Amino acid sequence: FEYWKLNLSRRQLVDPQGAEIELTTCEFDMLATFVRHAGRVLTRDVLMDLTRDRNLEAFDRTIDAQIVLLRRKIETDPKRPQFI
C-alpha cells in the first residue's frame, strides 16, 4: 500500500524508503487484518474477532489504542490518517 511493503509470512513491514518498521504482535495482526480486508469498514467487534479471537467487551478500547499506535508508525500525519 502506497509503496509500503507488508510481508505476511515474515511478519515484516518496510516503509517506502526501505527501512523496516518494528511492530508489536498486536500491531502487525491489526495491520494485516486491514490489508486483508482493504476497502471495508471493520467494526471493533470484527477487529477483535479477526485479531484476537475473543469477544469484545462493551467498554474495551484496546482496539482504539492499537490503531492510534499503528497510525503513529505508518501515517505521515496521524491526526489526518490516509491508510487507517
PDB file as gemmi writes it, atoms N, CA and C in Angstrom:
CRYST1    1.000    1.000    1.000  90.00  90.00  90.00 P 1                      
ATOM      1  N   PHE A   1       0.840  -1.179   0.000  1.00  0.00           N  
ATOM      2  CA  PHE A   1       0.000   0.000   0.000  1.00  0.00           C  
ATOM      3  C   PHE A   1       0.880   1.235   0.000  1.00  0.00           C  
ATOM      4  N   GLU A   2       0.632   2.133  -0.954  1.00  0.00           N  
ATOM      5  CA  GLU A   2       1.386   3.387  -1.064  1.00  0.00           C  
ATOM      6  C   GLU A   2       2.889   3.211  -0.875  1.00  0.00           C  
ATOM      7  N   TYR A   3       3.458   2.223  -1.542  1.00  0.00           N  
ATOM      8  CA  TYR A   3       4.902   1.940  -1.511  1.00  0.00           C  
ATOM      9  C   TYR A   3       5.390   1.297  -0.215  1.00  0.00           C  
ATOM     10  N   TRP A   4       4.503   1.036   0.720  1.00  0.00           N  
ATOM     11  CA  TRP A   4       4.845   0.258   1.914  1.00  0.00           C  
ATOM     12  C   TRP A   4       4.770  -1.204   1.517  1.00  0.00           C  
ATOM     13  N   LYS A   5       5.559  -2.044   2.163  1.00  0.00           N  
ATOM     14  CA  LYS A   5       5.531  -3.475   1.871  1.00  0.00           C  
ATOM     15  C   LYS A   5       5.278  -4.239   3.165  1.00  0.00           C  
ATOM     16  N   LEU A   6       4.243  -5.049   3.135  1.00  0.00           N  
ATOM     17  CA  LEU A   6       3.902  -5.883   4.278  1.00  0.00           C  
ATOM     18  C   LEU A   6       4.105  -7.337   3.865  1.00  0.00           C  
ATOM     19  N   ASN A   7       5.084  -7.978   4.491  1.00  0.00           N  
ATOM     20  CA  ASN A   7       5.371  -9.381   4.212  1.00  0.00           C  
ATOM     21  C   ASN A   7       4.700 -10.208   5.298  1.00  0.00           C  
ATOM     22  N   LEU A   8       3.605 -10.846   4.944  1.00  0.00           N  
ATOM     23  CA  LEU A   8       2.820 -11.591   5.924  1.00  0.00           C  
ATOM     24  C   LEU A   8       3.560 -12.818   6.451  1.00  0.00           C  
ATOM     25  N   SER A   9       4.295 -13.487   5.599  1.00  0.00           N  
ATOM     26  CA  SER A   9       4.987 -14.701   6.056  1.00  0.00           C  
ATOM     27  C   SER A   9       6.162 -14.374   6.976  1.00  0.00           C  
ATOM     28  N   ARG A  10       6.830 -13.263   6.733  1.00  0.00           N  
ATOM     29  CA  ARG A  10       7.950 -12.860   7.598  1.00  0.00           C  
ATOM     30  C   ARG A  10       7.516 -11.936   8.735  1.00  0.00           C  
ATOM     31  N   ARG A  11       6.253 -11.538   8.698  1.00  0.00           N  
ATOM     32  CA  ARG A  11       5.710 -10.607   9.697  1.00  0.00           C  
ATOM     33  C   ARG A  11       6.576  -9.351   9.746  1.00  0.00           C  
ATOM     34  N   GLN A  12       6.766  -8.750   8.564  1.00  0.00           N  
ATOM     35  CA  GLN A  12       7.678  -7.631   8.415  1.00  0.00           C  
ATOM     36  C   GLN A  12       6.993  -6.500   7.659  1.00  0.00           C  
ATOM     37  N   LEU A  13       7.209  -5.267   8.143  1.00  0.00           N  
ATOM     38  CA  LEU A  13       6.717  -4.072   7.466  1.00  0.00           C  
ATOM     39  C   LEU A  13       7.919  -3.228   7.069  1.00  0.00           C  
ATOM     40  N   VAL A  14       7.951  -2.820   5.790  1.00  0.00           N  
ATOM     41  CA  VAL A  14       9.037  -1.989   5.275  1.00  0.00           C  
ATOM     42  C   VAL A  14       8.426  -0.704   4.722  1.00  0.00           C  
ATOM     43  N   ASP A  15       8.996   0.437   5.145  1.00  0.00           N  
ATOM     44  CA  ASP A  15       8.468   1.727   4.693  1.00  0.00           C  
ATOM     45  C   ASP A  15       8.925   2.026   3.270  1.00  0.00           C  
ATOM     46  N   PRO A  16       8.391   3.092   2.651  1.00  0.00           N  
ATOM     47  CA  PRO A  16       8.742   3.402   1.261  1.00  0.00           C  
ATOM     48  C   PRO A  16      10.238   3.646   1.024  1.00  0.00           C  
ATOM     49  N   GLN A  17      10.985   4.016   2.065  1.00  0.00           N  
ATOM     50  CA  GLN A  17      12.423   4.241   1.919  1.00  0.00           C  
ATOM     51  C   GLN A  17      13.238   2.964   2.120  1.00  0.00           C  
ATOM     52  N   GLY A  18      12.581   1.863   2.441  1.00  0.00           N  
ATOM     53  CA  GLY A  18      13.252   0.584   2.604  1.00  0.00           C  
ATOM     54  C   GLY A  18      13.621   0.228   4.039  1.00  0.00           C  
ATOM     55  N   ALA A  19      13.214   1.055   4.987  1.00  0.00           N  
ATOM     56  CA  ALA A  19      13.518   0.778   6.394  1.00  0.00           C  
ATOM     57  C   ALA A  19      12.442  -0.122   6.993  1.00  0.00           C  
ATOM     58  N   GLU A  20      12.895  -1.089   7.773  1.00  0.00           N  
ATOM     59  CA  GLU A  20      11.948  -1.970   8.449  1.00  0.00           C  
ATOM     60  C   GLU A  20      11.360  -1.238   9.652  1.00  0.00           C  
ATOM     61  N   ILE A  21      10.057  -1.316   9.792  1.00  0.00           N  
ATOM     62  CA  ILE A  21       9.339  -0.689  10.895  1.00  0.00           C  
ATOM     63  C   ILE A  21       8.990  -1.773  11.901  1.00  0.00           C  
ATOM     64  N   GLU A  22       9.416  -1.581  13.136  1.00  0.00           N  
ATOM     65  CA  GLU A  22       9.114  -2.562  14.169  1.00  0.00           C  
ATOM     66  C   GLU A  22       7.663  -2.427  14.611  1.00  0.00           C  
ATOM     67  N   LEU A  23       6.991  -3.546  14.629  1.00  0.00           N  
ATOM     68  CA  LEU A  23       5.604  -3.598  15.078  1.00  0.00           C  
ATOM     69  C   LEU A  23       5.478  -4.642  16.174  1.00  0.00           C  
ATOM     70  N   THR A  24       4.619  -4.368  17.125  1.00  0.00           N  
ATOM     71  CA  THR A  24       4.298  -5.385  18.113  1.00  0.00           C  
ATOM     72  C   THR A  24       3.454  -6.455  17.420  1.00  0.00           C  
ATOM     73  N   THR A  25       3.285  -7.567  18.075  1.00  0.00           N  
ATOM     74  CA  THR A  25       2.446  -8.634  17.521  1.00  0.00           C  
ATOM     75  C   THR A  25       1.038  -8.115  17.260  1.00  0.00           C  
ATOM     76  N   CYS A  26       0.507  -7.376  18.199  1.00  0.00           N  
ATOM     77  CA  CYS A  26      -0.856  -6.840  18.053  1.00  0.00           C  
ATOM     78  C   CYS A  26      -0.937  -5.849  16.896  1.00  0.00           C  
ATOM     79  N   GLU A  27       0.063  -4.972  16.779  1.00  0.00           N  
ATOM     80  CA  GLU A  27       0.070  -4.002  15.681  1.00  0.00           C  
ATOM     81  C   GLU A  27       0.154  -4.713  14.335  1.00  0.00           C  
ATOM     82  N   PHE A  28       1.023  -5.713  14.247  1.00  0.00           N  
ATOM     83  CA  PHE A  28       1.149  -6.445  12.993  1.00  0.00           C  
ATOM     84  C   PHE A  28      -0.161  -7.132  12.636  1.00  0.00           C  
ATOM     85  N   ASP A  29      -0.760  -7.807  13.607  1.00  0.00           N  
ATOM     86  CA  ASP A  29      -2.028  -8.504  13.358  1.00  0.00           C  
ATOM     87  C   ASP A  29      -3.111  -7.532  12.913  1.00  0.00           C  
ATOM     88  N   MET A  30      -3.141  -6.358  13.524  1.00  0.00           N  
ATOM     89  CA  MET A  30      -4.134  -5.345  13.154  1.00  0.00           C  
ATOM     90  C   MET A  30      -3.897  -4.868  11.721  1.00  0.00           C  
ATOM     91  N   LEU A  31      -2.644  -4.541  11.387  1.00  0.00           N  
ATOM     92  CA  LEU A  31      -2.329  -4.075  10.042  1.00  0.00           C  
ATOM     93  C   LEU A  31      -2.619  -5.157   9.004  1.00  0.00           C  
ATOM     94  N   ALA A  32      -2.249  -6.383   9.301  1.00  0.00           N  
ATOM     95  CA  ALA A  32      -2.522  -7.494   8.382  1.00  0.00           C  
ATOM     96  C   ALA A  32      -4.025  -7.656   8.157  1.00  0.00           C  
ATOM     97  N   THR A  33      -4.800  -7.471   9.199  1.00  0.00           N  
ATOM     98  CA  THR A  33      -6.254  -7.554   9.069  1.00  0.00           C  
ATOM     99  C   THR A  33      -6.776  -6.456   8.152  1.00  0.00           C  
ATOM    100  N   PHE A  34      -6.266  -5.242   8.323  1.00  0.00           N  
ATOM    101  CA  PHE A  34      -6.694  -4.148   7.444  1.00  0.00           C  
ATOM    102  C   PHE A  34      -6.294  -4.420   5.991  1.00  0.00           C  
ATOM    103  N   VAL A  35      -5.111  -4.948   5.772  1.00  0.00           N  
ATOM    104  CA  VAL A  35      -4.652  -5.246   4.413  1.00  0.00           C  
ATOM    105  C   VAL A  35      -5.504  -6.351   3.793  1.00  0.00           C  
ATOM    106  N   ARG A  36      -5.797  -7.377   4.562  1.00  0.00           N  
ATOM    107  CA  ARG A  36      -6.606  -8.488   4.042  1.00  0.00           C  
ATOM    108  C   ARG A  36      -8.044  -8.058   3.727  1.00  0.00           C  
ATOM    109  N   HIS A  37      -8.502  -7.024   4.394  1.00  0.00           N  
ATOM    110  CA  HIS A  37      -9.881  -6.554   4.216  1.00  0.00           C  
ATOM    111  C   HIS A  37      -9.895  -5.111   3.702  1.00  0.00           C  
ATOM    112  N   ALA A  38      -8.974  -4.803   2.818  1.00  0.00           N  
ATOM    113  CA  ALA A  38      -8.837  -3.446   2.274  1.00  0.00           C  
ATOM    114  C   ALA A  38     -10.153  -2.951   1.683  1.00  0.00           C  
ATOM    115  N   GLY A  39     -10.452  -1.702   1.980  1.00  0.00           N  
ATOM    116  CA  GLY A  39     -11.652  -1.076   1.435  1.00  0.00           C  
ATOM    117  C   GLY A  39     -12.914  -1.328   2.226  1.00  0.00           C  
ATOM    118  N   ARG A  40     -12.838  -2.174   3.248  1.00  0.00           N  
ATOM    119  CA  ARG A  40     -14.017  -2.466   4.080  1.00  0.00           C  
ATOM    120  C   ARG A  40     -13.919  -1.720   5.388  1.00  0.00           C  
ATOM    121  N   VAL A  41     -15.054  -1.285   5.880  1.00  0.00           N  
ATOM    122  CA  VAL A  41     -15.125  -0.711   7.217  1.00  0.00           C  
ATOM    123  C   VAL A  41     -15.290  -1.873   8.188  1.00  0.00           C  
ATOM    124  N   LEU A  42     -14.412  -1.939   9.180  1.00  0.00           N  
ATOM    125  CA  LEU A  42     -14.450  -3.037  10.145  1.00  0.00           C  
ATOM    126  C   LEU A  42     -14.798  -2.487  11.523  1.00  0.00           C  
ATOM    127  N   THR A  43     -15.813  -3.057  12.136  1.00  0.00           N  
ATOM    128  CA  THR A  43     -16.217  -2.628  13.478  1.00  0.00           C  
ATOM    129  C   THR A  43     -15.218  -3.138  14.510  1.00  0.00           C  
ATOM    130  N   ARG A  44     -15.296  -2.590  15.714  1.00  0.00           N  
ATOM    131  CA  ARG A  44     -14.446  -3.082  16.806  1.00  0.00           C  
ATOM    132  C   ARG A  44     -14.670  -4.577  17.034  1.00  0.00           C  
ATOM    133  N   ASP A  45     -15.928  -4.991  16.998  1.00  0.00           N  
ATOM    134  CA  ASP A  45     -16.252  -6.417  17.194  1.00  0.00           C  
ATOM    135  C   ASP A  45     -15.533  -7.288  16.168  1.00  0.00           C  
ATOM    136  N   VAL A  46     -15.613  -6.896  14.918  1.00  0.00           N  
ATOM    137  CA  VAL A  46     -14.981  -7.667  13.852  1.00  0.00           C  
ATOM    138  C   VAL A  46     -13.463  -7.645  14.018  1.00  0.00           C  
ATOM    139  N   LEU A  47     -12.897  -6.484  14.306  1.00  0.00           N  
ATOM    140  CA  LEU A  47     -11.446  -6.395  14.503  1.00  0.00           C  
ATOM    141  C   LEU A  47     -10.987  -7.278  15.655  1.00  0.00           C  
ATOM    142  N   MET A  48     -11.729  -7.273  16.736  1.00  0.00           N  
ATOM    143  CA  MET A  48     -11.361  -8.106  17.875  1.00  0.00           C  
ATOM    144  C   MET A  48     -11.427  -9.581  17.498  1.00  0.00           C  
ATOM    145  N   ASP A  49     -12.460  -9.965  16.786  1.00  0.00           N  
ATOM    146  CA  ASP A  49     -12.586 -11.364  16.362  1.00  0.00           C  
ATOM    147  C   ASP A  49     -11.456 -11.766  15.415  1.00  0.00           C  
ATOM    148  N   LEU A  50     -11.117 -10.888  14.486  1.00  0.00           N  
ATOM    149  CA  LEU A  50     -10.102 -11.218  13.490  1.00  0.00           C  
ATOM    150  C   LEU A  50      -8.675 -11.151  14.031  1.00  0.00           C  
ATOM    151  N   THR A  51      -8.442 -10.332  15.047  1.00  0.00           N  
ATOM    152  CA  THR A  51      -7.076 -10.165  15.545  1.00  0.00           C  
ATOM    153  C   THR A  51      -6.800 -10.891  16.846  1.00  0.00           C  
ATOM    154  N   ARG A  52      -7.831 -11.142  17.623  1.00  0.00           N  
ATOM    155  CA  ARG A  52      -7.613 -11.731  18.937  1.00  0.00           C  
ATOM    156  C   ARG A  52      -8.413 -12.997  19.181  1.00  0.00           C  
ATOM    157  N   ASP A  53      -9.412 -13.222  18.368  1.00  0.00           N  
ATOM    158  CA  ASP A  53     -10.267 -14.399  18.519  1.00  0.00           C  
ATOM    159  C   ASP A  53     -10.857 -14.500  19.927  1.00  0.00           C  
ATOM    160  N   ARG A  54     -11.352 -13.374  20.395  1.00  0.00           N  
ATOM    161  CA  ARG A  54     -12.064 -13.373  21.677  1.00  0.00           C  
ATOM    162  C   ARG A  54     -13.160 -12.319  21.608  1.00  0.00           C  
ATOM    163  N   ASN A  55     -14.098 -12.413  22.494  1.00  0.00           N  
ATOM    164  CA  ASN A  55     -15.218 -11.481  22.476  1.00  0.00           C  
ATOM    165  C   ASN A  55     -14.803 -10.110  22.964  1.00  0.00           C  
ATOM    166  N   LEU A  56     -15.372  -9.102  22.361  1.00  0.00           N  
ATOM    167  CA  LEU A  56     -15.100  -7.717  22.720  1.00  0.00           C  
ATOM    168  C   LEU A  56     -16.042  -7.280  23.826  1.00  0.00           C  
ATOM    169  N   GLU A  57     -15.502  -6.711  24.845  1.00  0.00           N  
ATOM    170  CA  GLU A  57     -16.327  -6.146  25.912  1.00  0.00           C  
ATOM    171  C   GLU A  57     -16.858  -4.789  25.453  1.00  0.00           C  
ATOM    172  N   ALA A  58     -18.004  -4.409  25.923  1.00  0.00           N  
ATOM    173  CA  ALA A  58     -18.645  -3.159  25.507  1.00  0.00           C  
ATOM    174  C   ALA A  58     -17.768  -1.947  25.786  1.00  0.00           C  
ATOM    175  N   PHE A  59     -16.953  -1.993  26.825  1.00  0.00           N  
ATOM    176  CA  PHE A  59     -16.150  -0.834  27.196  1.00  0.00           C  
ATOM    177  C   PHE A  59     -14.670  -0.996  26.830  1.00  0.00           C  
ATOM    178  N   ASP A  60     -14.352  -2.003  26.088  1.00  0.00           N  
ATOM    179  CA  ASP A  60     -12.963  -2.269  25.730  1.00  0.00           C  
ATOM    180  C   ASP A  60     -12.514  -1.293  24.641  1.00  0.00           C  
ATOM    181  N   ARG A  61     -11.474  -0.513  24.934  1.00  0.00           N  
ATOM    182  CA  ARG A  61     -10.938   0.445  23.965  1.00  0.00           C  
ATOM    183  C   ARG A  61      -9.553   0.032  23.483  1.00  0.00           C  
ATOM    184  N   THR A  62      -9.212  -1.233  23.678  1.00  0.00           N  
ATOM    185  CA  THR A  62      -7.914  -1.736  23.257  1.00  0.00           C  
ATOM    186  C   THR A  62      -7.708  -1.536  21.763  1.00  0.00           C  
ATOM    187  N   ILE A  63      -8.724  -1.813  20.986  1.00  0.00           N  
ATOM    188  CA  ILE A  63      -8.635  -1.657  19.533  1.00  0.00           C  
ATOM    189  C   ILE A  63      -8.311  -0.213  19.186  1.00  0.00           C  
ATOM    190  N   ASP A  64      -8.990   0.733  19.821  1.00  0.00           N  
ATOM    191  CA  ASP A  64      -8.744   2.149  19.542  1.00  0.00           C  
ATOM    192  C   ASP A  64      -7.293   2.521  19.837  1.00  0.00           C  
ATOM    193  N   ALA A  65      -6.795   2.061  20.978  1.00  0.00           N  
ATOM    194  CA  ALA A  65      -5.419   2.370  21.375  1.00  0.00           C  
ATOM    195  C   ALA A  65      -4.423   1.774  20.389  1.00  0.00           C  
ATOM    196  N   GLN A  66      -4.669   0.554  19.940  1.00  0.00           N  
ATOM    197  CA  GLN A  66      -3.764  -0.075  18.980  1.00  0.00           C  
ATOM    198  C   GLN A  66      -3.755   0.665  17.647  1.00  0.00           C  
ATOM    199  N   ILE A  67      -4.907   1.116  17.223  1.00  0.00           N  
ATOM    200  CA  ILE A  67      -4.986   1.857  15.962  1.00  0.00           C  
ATOM    201  C   ILE A  67      -4.232   3.175  16.080  1.00  0.00           C  
ATOM    202  N   VAL A  68      -4.345   3.855  17.208  1.00  0.00           N  
ATOM    203  CA  VAL A  68      -3.601   5.106  17.427  1.00  0.00           C  
ATOM    204  C   VAL A  68      -2.102   4.845  17.320  1.00  0.00           C  
ATOM    205  N   LEU A  69      -1.624   3.801  17.981  1.00  0.00           N  
ATOM    206  CA  LEU A  69      -0.194   3.479  17.943  1.00  0.00           C  
ATOM    207  C   LEU A  69       0.259   3.098  16.534  1.00  0.00           C  
ATOM    208  N   LEU A  70      -0.548   2.342  15.844  1.00  0.00           N  
ATOM    209  CA  LEU A  70      -0.219   1.946  14.475  1.00  0.00           C  
ATOM    210  C   LEU A  70      -0.193   3.157  13.547  1.00  0.00           C  
ATOM    211  N   ARG A  71      -1.150   4.047  13.691  1.00  0.00           N  
ATOM    212  CA  ARG A  71      -1.173   5.267  12.872  1.00  0.00           C  
ATOM    213  C   ARG A  71       0.091   6.095  13.089  1.00  0.00           C  
ATOM    214  N   ARG A  72       0.580   6.161  14.306  1.00  0.00           N  
ATOM    215  CA  ARG A  72       1.806   6.919  14.587  1.00  0.00           C  
ATOM    216  C   ARG A  72       3.001   6.357  13.830  1.00  0.00           C  
ATOM    217  N   LYS A  73       2.961   5.076  13.539  1.00  0.00           N  
ATOM    218  CA  LYS A  73       4.078   4.431  12.856  1.00  0.00           C  
ATOM    219  C   LYS A  73       3.988   4.503  11.340  1.00  0.00           C  
ATOM    220  N   ILE A  74       2.768   4.558  10.788  1.00  0.00           N  
ATOM    221  CA  ILE A  74       2.656   4.465   9.327  1.00  0.00           C  
ATOM    222  C   ILE A  74       2.063   5.693   8.645  1.00  0.00           C  
ATOM    223  N   GLU A  75       1.440   6.559   9.379  1.00  0.00           N  
ATOM    224  CA  GLU A  75       0.804   7.724   8.766  1.00  0.00           C  
ATOM    225  C   GLU A  75       1.752   8.924   8.771  1.00  0.00           C  
ATOM    226  N   THR A  76       1.744   9.695   7.705  1.00  0.00           N  
ATOM    227  CA  THR A  76       2.511  10.933   7.656  1.00  0.00           C  
ATOM    228  C   THR A  76       1.981  11.898   8.701  1.00  0.00           C  
ATOM    229  N   ASP A  77       0.664  12.011   8.787  1.00  0.00           N  
ATOM    230  CA  ASP A  77       0.008  12.848   9.795  1.00  0.00           C  
ATOM    231  C   ASP A  77      -1.048  11.984  10.482  1.00  0.00           C  
ATOM    232  N   PRO A  78      -0.717  11.421  11.645  1.00  0.00           N  
ATOM    233  CA  PRO A  78      -1.661  10.519  12.330  1.00  0.00           C  
ATOM    234  C   PRO A  78      -3.006  11.153  12.662  1.00  0.00           C  
ATOM    235  N   LYS A  79      -3.048  12.479  12.754  1.00  0.00           N  
ATOM    236  CA  LYS A  79      -4.325  13.145  13.054  1.00  0.00           C  
ATOM    237  C   LYS A  79      -5.210  13.242  11.825  1.00  0.00           C  
ATOM    238  N   ARG A  80      -4.603  13.054  10.654  1.00  0.00           N  
ATOM    239  CA  ARG A  80      -5.333  13.040   9.376  1.00  0.00           C  
ATOM    240  C   ARG A  80      -4.904  11.795   8.599  1.00  0.00           C  
ATOM    241  N   PRO A  81      -5.307  10.647   9.096  1.00  0.00           N  
ATOM    242  CA  PRO A  81      -4.832   9.391   8.511  1.00  0.00           C  
ATOM    243  C   PRO A  81      -5.321   9.162   7.073  1.00  0.00           C  
ATOM    244  N   GLN A  82      -4.439   8.586   6.283  1.00  0.00           N  
ATOM    245  CA  GLN A  82      -4.770   8.245   4.904  1.00  0.00           C  
ATOM    246  C   GLN A  82      -5.006   6.743   4.738  1.00  0.00           C  
ATOM    247  N   PHE A  83      -4.359   5.932   5.561  1.00  0.00           N  
ATOM    248  CA  PHE A  83      -4.425   4.482   5.404  1.00  0.00           C  
ATOM    249  C   PHE A  83      -5.468   3.841   6.310  1.00  0.00           C  
ATOM    250  N   ILE A  84      -5.465   4.220   7.572  1.00  0.00           N  
ATOM    251  CA  ILE A  84      -6.361   3.593   8.539  1.00  0.00           C  
ATOM    252  C   ILE A  84      -7.257   4.662   9.147  1.00  0.00           C  
TER     253      ILE A  84                                                      
END                                                                             
